Each structure stands twice: as structure tokens, then as C-alpha cells.
Amino acid sequence: MKSSSSGTTATSNRASGAGWACVRHFSEPAPIDCGKMGPMEPTKYIWFDGEMVPWADANVHVLSHALHYGTGIFEGIRAYETPQGTEVFRLTDHMARLHQSAKAYNMKLDWSVPELVEAAKEILRVNGLESGYVRPISFLELGAIGLNPAGARVRTAIIAWKWGAYLGEEGVLNGIRVKVSSWRRFPNTAFPNAKATGTYINSILAKMEAVQSGYDEALMLNQDGVVSEGSGENLFLVRGGVVYTPPIAVGCLDGLTRNAVMTLLAEEGYEIVEKTLDRSDLYYGDEVFFTGTAAEVTPVREIDDRPVGDGTPGPVTRVAQALYADLVAGKLGKHQDWLEYI
Ligand SMILES: Cc1ncc(COP(=O)(O)O)c(C=O)c1O
């Protein structure tokens, strides 16, 4: 007998010597580890194809196509508390990108962009979340189990929860330590440039390697050996006052935070150049930072055990961080259309 993490006593899945024991059910949600952000607090409801389902009941069958083959698409979105109420940053753009990913994988979604936008707002409201992370996911469930997914039912869920700084508060303040991964980012000739669940096993290999080696995050090169992106972030490099970022064609995600930060810095008068960067550029940069919905704007203080600049977040990084923080907090007075109030 073994005590499950939910606190209920349950039989071990593998019975000693006498075949297989009965299925272990979790009556309470099990804690979910979120690395530097501590355990996730389950919320009351998950939006599941138009219904508000209690957190513990939002389950799928083990024969789901997506579980076997990674046939899912998803988004990561953040909601922020502002003086004007809770806003979901670029919610419509995120749902439009979900639809774009669906198109790339020939997945027919039952829900339109405006319907998903409303559902995301509703899941925040019913769970009483004034800020947090929103995770829409569409995936192939039952109906097909071969490699031809025709006939598999497409399910869509939206989960929301409270979430802190993805790479840790300390990382946001002082910068993170990054290692160039031995894993290359998959090329756009292997998968469409989309946010598909299965492709993230590539990022997961890189992230695991970096963390197990004592770094905070991985930086992936592409097949040609040029810089693509972090395991879940776009990269920016500042040199001589010019702000560089790799072009999407190298195989990085067309990040919405990347786009927002490029816009904000350009408005401040910085020169922004989409340029192919090689590994040595990383060592000669004055400043490097990551952007992403989860990571927001996170300074990189060290790459491959070499300090970036003087090893502390530089002035352009600080400007990008401050502009982005003000923007999402509803204090910038610009780009109001990116702030979608619930
Ligand atoms: C691989 C990867 N690159 C970049 C990003 C940043 O994209 P965004 O700013 O749209 O969140 C993400 C996050 O979704 C990601 O997973």
C-alpha cells in the first residue's frame, strides 16, 4: 500500500506477484510542480468544449490520439491586474495563432476566435482570477489511433491558473544563466512553424539538459548552427546600441512578446534588426534577453559560462522590461487594443 500525493490511500499500481492491481484514482487534484514558480494551485473549473468542468474531472482517455502522437496545438497567455480591471494580453492574437496552428496541422476547431476569446475571459471570471496564466489546448482525442488521424475528435480546453515569473523572480531581477544546447531546434522543413504539442519534446530535451547541468535555460541553435531561440522564449541581443533578434525563418516561434518588444523599442528610437546570429555573436553581445508570454522580458547574464556584457542586465534590457511591464499593467497609455479586459 502506498499513500498517493492527493492524501488518499491507494493501492500501488503494480501488485506484488499477483498481476495488476485495480486502477488508482485521485479523488483530489495532485500537486503540480512548476519549477521555480513553486506548486500550482488548482482552480475550481476548466473550460472544456463549452462546459465548465470541475478541475479534477477534466480528464481524457488514455487512447487519445494526442497522447500517443503529440497531435495537439496550444497557446500560452497571461492575464494581468490593472487599475482598469483584469486584462488578457493580446488574447485575440493568441487565439488567432491557435487557429493558425490548427490550419497548419489540418485540425478543424469547433470554436471560432471570438468564441475562444470569450471562453478564456469566462474561465478567469468563474475562477475569480485577477491575474494568471491561460492555457488553451486543442487536441485529437478518440476516433482514430493509426497515424492517419482522420476521424479523431478534436477537443478544446482552456485552463487558467495563478502563475509567477517563469524563470524565477531572481532571474527577472538579475538575469539568468543560459547554456547553448547540444539539441538543435527542429527546422521548419520538419514541422510547420506553429505551436504544436508534439514538437515541444525538442524543447523539453534542451531544457532538461540545461537544468540538469546547472543552468536556468537552454538556447537552441538550428540545423545550420545559427541561433534560433530558447526552449520557450525568443532571443534579443544588443550590441553597440543596436537591437538584434533572429528572423523567424531560422526556425523560431513568431512570438507575440517578441513582436510587442520590437514595437516598443522601435517607438523609443532604437534600431531593431532581424539578423542571423551565430554562437560567437552571443559572446560578444553587450546585452542579451529573452522574451515570451511566460518569461516576459528576462535578462540573460551568462551564456556558456561567459558573462554577457558585465554580467548584469544592461540599459536596453531594463528599458524593454520597464516598457513591457508598464504596457501589460495598463500604465503605458499605448497599444490599448492589446489589452483585452475581461
Ligand atoms: C519555443 C517558443 N519560442 C518563443 C515563445 C514566445 O512566444 P510568445 O511571446 O508568443 O509567448 C514561446 C512561447 O510561447 C515558445 O514556446
The ligand as a Gaussian input file, in Angstrom:
#p B3LYP/6-31G(d) Opt

LIG

0 1
 C        9.507000      27.939000     -28.420000
 C        8.942000      29.264000     -28.055000
 N        9.506000      30.366000     -28.559000
 C        9.050000      31.593000     -28.270000
 C        7.965000      31.767000     -27.429000
 C        7.462000      33.141000     -27.135000
 O        6.225000      33.340000     -27.772000
 P        5.152000      34.358000     -27.192000
 O        5.860000      35.637000     -26.980000
 O        4.105000      34.443000     -28.241000
 O        4.651000      33.782000     -25.926000
 C        7.346000      30.641000     -26.882000
 C        6.193000      30.786000     -26.001000
 O        5.096000      30.514000     -26.388000
 C        7.842000      29.366000     -27.198000
 O        7.281000      28.273000     -26.703000

